[in-house]
């Protein structure tokens, strides 16, 4: 901190010295024709009004010198195609002052964007460590736009959170936050918010959100509105509301369809509905009517899935993505992205079956509804494991419950039990199970029987700093309720309060009783 302050003062004094000819030489008396003035506060003192005074420099924040003329080294940095070309500049006798060292780091990040192994080697390279120290020594002279790109680059290169140089850049950004233009703040939010969460830079992220919310009126283009909603809307409900006030509906007329699609995805992620919901979605349907088929197949699925989450999907839109010509592209075991798209197709198919009784087809083929082996490959979380152990103790018999049940709707139940009309446990596997893709059991359900689905809700399933589920999981609850389940929600923040096995057992019993009581009260 002390060294940072010294560098700032040095920079101020250097700038003051450069402007010194505009002022009287230090130590020489200055003759004035007017009567002498008494000494007052700095706000009204004569020196504060001098065009080149130090106080004016501080007030205006002019602590940075202009960019120097472009030299050969600038072209070498821009044209580099290999990291070695950048690192070689350190020993080439080039003048690497002001922004150049920072620009070298930014260029290294670009060159290694798709090479994680090379990033790890670079961080250990002595020349790169020297470059970081050089950047750190000049950090107060780096221009705003370069500074925010530098921070993004350090995150992307994978510097550890304990890195002195990373912490220095983060602190510099925090100091300059008020002076950064909104486009710089938006760039940080769009490019670095996820890194800040992963790196544990919560204070910086919190300050960024505060400034974005306070200065939201400075947004002057639709793209920024969309980008902010997509990247950080889920982190701040108040910011999301502010972004909507930037009259979303009014801008939607001029927003290109790809940006409008991104806006829908952002809304669906956090289950957000604009204030003028009917007008907004009427416009969305109008634009999609003639242009949906022209989008990339995966984007078509994303858009219709988002409309399903927001309960706005129309029959024609469901038909557009459930037709064999489109969904056939995602049926095979392909890339993780294709598997994710197919998972959304299962949700769309479930929406058509469970929430649109008038829908006549097409649907996904029955063979596509059989859960893939990869659906249950995920590692069991501590919450899921404890739930299973506690529930097994309550059931007393293995045939009275099932765990990690993959349904035909694309959702996985953490546990399932079946109760008769008197709330007594029934042997689950003896009875028909229409929610499974493959037949199970042959007996019809007794009159008054109730299926209970247990759903564990982990921290990432919720909107940031709230107890509101993300849109994806709101859709899951709707589908399972429509399929006839009674839901037993087990959120992490309630489970963490339970310390003993007795408390956990009592908690689940109480949850089951409440689910049944609410159903009987309808």
N, C-alpha and C positions, 0 to 999 in steps of 0.2 A: 504494500500500500504506500509506504513512504517513497519507494523508488518511483512509483507511478506518479505521485504528487510532484516529485522533483522534475520528472520529465515534462509534466504539464506546465510547470512554472517556467522551465527552460524554454519551452516552445513559445509561451506568452512573451517572455522577455526578448526572444529572438525577433518575434513579430513587431514588438514595440520598438526595438532598435532599428528595424528596417524602415519604420515610419517616422523615426526621430526627426528628420529634416523638417517635417511639418510642424514641429514643436520647438520651443525654445531650448537651447542647449542646457543640459543639466548643470546646475551650479551658477549660471549666469542670471543676473537680475533682468526682469522683463519690465520695460517702461510702459505704463498705460496712461491714457489721458483722463480716464474716468476716476472717480473717487475709489479708494481701496474698499474691497468688500470684506465683510467679516467672514470668518471660517464657519461653514455650515456643513450639513450632512452631505454624504457623497451624492445623494440624489439631486442636490441643488447646487453643488459646488461648481465653479467655472470650469475646472478641469474636466468634469464629466461631460461637458458639451464640446470639447475640442474634437475635431474630426478624426484625429489619429490617436486619441487618448487610450490608455490601457483599460480604463473602465468600460469604454465603448466596445473594445475588443472582447472583453469578458461577457458583456451583455449580449452581444451579437453572436457569441460563440465562434468567432473567426480565429480558431486556433490552428487551422490547417493551411499549409502553403499550397499554391496552385500546382496543377500537374506540370511536370517539366516537359520540355519538348521531347517528342518521340525519338528514340534512338534505336540503333540496330538490335540491342538486347530486347526491346519490346517486341520486335518482329520475331525474334528467335523464340520468345516465350509463346507467342500466339501460334507459331507454325510448328511447334514441337509435336511429334507423333509418338515419341517414346519417353518414358519417365527419365531414362538416362540422359536425354538431351537437356532436360530441365536441370537435373542435378549437376551436370557438367558446367553449367553457367556459374556455379558457386566458386569454382576455381579458375575462371577464365578472365579475371581482372575486370569484370564488368561492374558498373556502378549500380548497386541494387538498393537504392534508397526508396523511401516512401512506399508507394503501392507495389513496387515490383516484386518484392519478396512475397507479399500476400498473393499476388497474381500467379506466382509460380506454384504456390500451394493449391490454388484453385484449379490450375491447369493439370497438376498431378492428379487431383481428385477426378477430373473429367476423364483423363486417360486410363484410370484404373477403376472406372465405375462398375465394370462387369468382371473384375478380377480380384476376388476376395483374398486369394492366397498371396498375390503380389502386394496387396495393401499391407498385409501382416509383415512381409519382408521389408517394405518401405519404411514402416514405423521404426524398425530396428536399425535402419541404415544411419550411420553416423552423419552423413551429409544432410539427410533429412532432418535429423535432430538439430544440426547447426542452422538449417533454414528456419526451423521453428523458433529457435532462440533469436534469430535475426528479426523475424516477424514480431516477436514479443517486444524487442527493444524499440521497434518503430510503431507500435500499435496505435499510439495517439495521433499519428500522422496519416493513418489509413483513411481513405475517404469512405463516406457512409455506404454507398452502394457496394464497394469492394468489401467492407467490413461484414455485411450480412452474408455475402457470398462466401467469405472466408469461414465464418462460423458453420455454415451449411457444409462446406467442404471438409472441415475438421471432423464433423459428425460422420459424414459419409466415409471418410478414410478409416474410421473406427478407433480414433484416439480414446484411451480410457478416460473415465470421468475424473480420475485423479490427476490427469495431465495438467501441469502448471500452465502450459501454453494455452490449452483449451479453456481453463478457468479464467485466464487473463482476457481472452477474447470475449467470453461470456460476460465478464464484469464490465468490459468496455462497452458492450452492447447495452447493458443495463444503465450505465452512466449516460449514454447518448439517447436513450429511449425517447425522451420528449422532443429531441431535435430531429429524429428520423422522420422522413416523409412517410405518409401512409402506405405508399407503394412498397417501401422498405419493410414496414411492419407486416404487410400482407405477404411479402415474399418469405419472411421468416416463418410466418404461420403456415404457409403452403408447403414450404420445403423442409422445415425443421421441427415442427410441433411433435411429430412422432418420435424423432430422435431425442427431443427434450424429455419426453415421457420415459423412454428407454434408458437414457443416461442418468435419470434422477435429477434433472435440472428443473425441478418443480417451481422453484422461486422465480426463475427467469420466465418460465411458461406462464405463471400466474400474472406477472407484471405485463407480459405481452398481451394477454387476454384483456387485462384492465385497460390498457392503452387502445387496443382495437375497439373496445366497447365505447370508451369515452369519445373517440374521434371518428365514429362510424359515419358522421355526416360528410367526411372528406372523400368517401367513395364516390367515384364519378363514372364508373363503367360497369356494365353487366357482368363481364367476365370475372372481375374481382369479387362481386357478390356471390357468384356461383362457386368460385374457388374457396372462398371463406366458409361457405356452407358445407362444402364437401369435406374440407380438411379439418376444420375445428369447430363446426357447428355443434357437434356432439359434446364438446368440452364445456360449453357455456350456453345454457338455455336463454339467458338474457341477451347474449350477443346474437343468437339465432333470431330472437324477436326483433332486435335492432336491424338485422339484415333484412328481415321481412318488411320492416318499416321503410326501407329504401325502395317501398311500394312495388316489390317482386312482380306483382300483376302488371304494373305499368311498363316495366322493363321487359316482361316476357314477350310482348309484341315484337320487340326488335332483337331478342336473343336468338342466336342461331340454334338449330335443332340439337346439335351435339351438346351445347351448353345447357339447353333446357333438359336434356336427358341427364346430365350430371346433376342438375338441380333436383330432379326427381329422385335420383339415387341418394342424394344427401338427405332429402326429406324422409325417404324410406328408412335410412340407417337409424335415424333418431325418432322415427314415428311422429314426424312433425307435420302439422297441417296449417297452411296459411289462413289468415283471418278471413279472407274472402275466398273460401275454399271452392265453392261452386263455380265462381267465375274463373278461377285459376285453372281448375281441372277441365272446364269446358274448352278453354283455350288449348290445353295440352292435348285433349282428344281431337280437336280440330286440326292441330298440326300433325299429330301422329296418323290421322286417317289417311293421308295421302303420301306420307313419307316413311312410315314404320318399316315397310317392306324393303326400303332402300338402305337401311342401316345394316351394319355387320351382324351376322346371325347371333353372336354372343351378346352384342349390345341390345338387339331386339329382346332377347330373353331377360337381360338386366332391367330393361325399361318396363316390360310387362310384369315382371316379378315385383318391382317397386310399386306399381299400381295395385298389385294384389295386397302388398303390405298395407297400403294406404286405403284399401277397400274401394278402389276406384276403377278396377279392371272391367272392361266391357267385353261382351261375347265375341265381337269381331277381333279384338286384341288377343283374347285367349286362343281363338282359332288360328291366328296368324303364327303363333309359336308352337302350338301343339300339332300342327300338320306334319305328316311324316317327312316331307321334303326338308323341313328344318330340323326337327328333333333327331332325325336319323344321323345327323352329323356328330351327335354327342353321345350316342348309345354305347360305343366301344370304350374299353379302358384306355384312355389316352393320357394327355398331360394333366397335371393338377388343375390347371385353369379349365380344361374341358370337363373334368369331373365336378368342379364347382358349378359350372353352367348347368350340367345335367342335374345336380342337386336342386337347383332353382327350378328346373323343369318339373321335377317331382312336386315341388311346392305349388307351382302353377296348376298342375294337373289336379292336386288336392283341392285347390281353391275352386276349380271348375266343378268338381264333384260335390264338395261339401257346402259351398257358399253360393252356388249358382244352380239352383234346381231346374231352371229352364234350359240350361246348357245341354245340347244334344251331341256334341262332338266336333272334331275328333278328340280322342284321348291318347295317352301313352299306351303302348301295348302292355299286356299283363306281364310279359317276360321282363319288361324294363322296370317293373315295380319290385322285383326281387332284390333285396338289399345286397350290395356288393360286399365282398370280404373286407374291403378297405373301410367300410362304414363303421366297423367296430374295432378298427386298429388303433384308435386313439388311446393314449395312456390314461388310466383311471386316476382321477384327481383325489387328493386326500378327503375332500368332502364326499365324493361318490363312494369311496371305500368305507368311510365311517357310516354313511347311510345304509349301505348294504349289510354291514356287520350288525348294526342296531336292528334293522328290519328283520334279518334272519332270526335274531333272538326273539322277536315278537311273534313271528309266524309259527315257529316251532316245527314246521315240516317243510321240506324243500319243494314239494309239489303245490304249495299254496302261494307261491310267488315266483315272479320272473324278474331278471335283472338285465339291464342294457338290451332292451327290446327294440329292434329295428322295425319300424312300421312301413306300410306301403305309401305313406304320405311324405316320406323323406325325413321324418323326425325320429329321434331315438329316446325312448323312455328310460329313465334311470332305474325305475322299478315299476312293477304292475301287480296288483292284487285284485281279487274278485270277492265281493261280499253278497250274501243273500239278503232277503227282505228284512231279516233280523240283525243285519250287520255282522253275521258270522262268516268266517273265511271259508271259501269254497276251493276245491282242487282246480287250479286254473287251467291245466292242460286237458281237462275232460270236456271242455265246452268250446263251441265254435268261437273263432276270433276273426271277425271280418276286417280288422285293422292290420292283419298280417297278410303278406303277399302269398305265402305258402299255407295250405290248409293245416289247421291244428285243432284237434278235438272234433267230436261229432254231435255232442248233445247240445240242444238249444238252451239258451240261458233261462233259468227259472224266472217266474214273474217277480218283479221287484228287485232283481239282481242289479248290482252296480259295479262298474269297473273303475278302479282308482289308478291314476297314473301319478307317479312321484317324479318331480322335476327339480333337479338341483340347479340353482342359479348362482354362478360364480361371479366374482368381481367384474371380469370383462364383459359379462352379459348385460351390464347396466350402463346407462348414460353416465358420463363422468360426474362425480360428486352428487349423485342423486340415487333414488331407489326406483327409478323408472327404467323398465327393460328397453333394450334396443328394439328397433322395429322387427328384426328377424325373429326375435323370441316372442314378441307380441303376436306375430303371425302363427307361431307354433302353438301358443295357448289357444288361439281362436280355432285352429284346425282340430285340435284334440277335443275341445269342448263340443265342436260341431259333430265330431265322430262319436260322441256319447260318453266320453270319459268324465269322471269327477277328478279335479286336479288337486294334488297336494304339493304346493310350492314350498321348496326348502331353500330360501336365500341364504347366502354365506353369512350375512351380517346377523342373522338370527341364530344360525347354528354355532357360530363362534362364541356366543354367550353361554352355551351349554357346556358345563365342565365335567359332569359325571355321566356314566352310562344310564343311570336312573333318570336323569334329566332329559337325556336324548330320547329314551323310550317314551317317557311321558309326553314329550313334545310331539312325537309322531302320532301317538294315540290321540292327542288333542286335535291335531291337524286333520286326522281322518274323521273324527267325530264332527268337526266343524264343516268339512266338505259334504258329509252326508246330510247334516242338519240344514245347510243352505239349499241343497237340492230338494229336500222335503218341504221346505218353506215356500218354494216357488208355486 
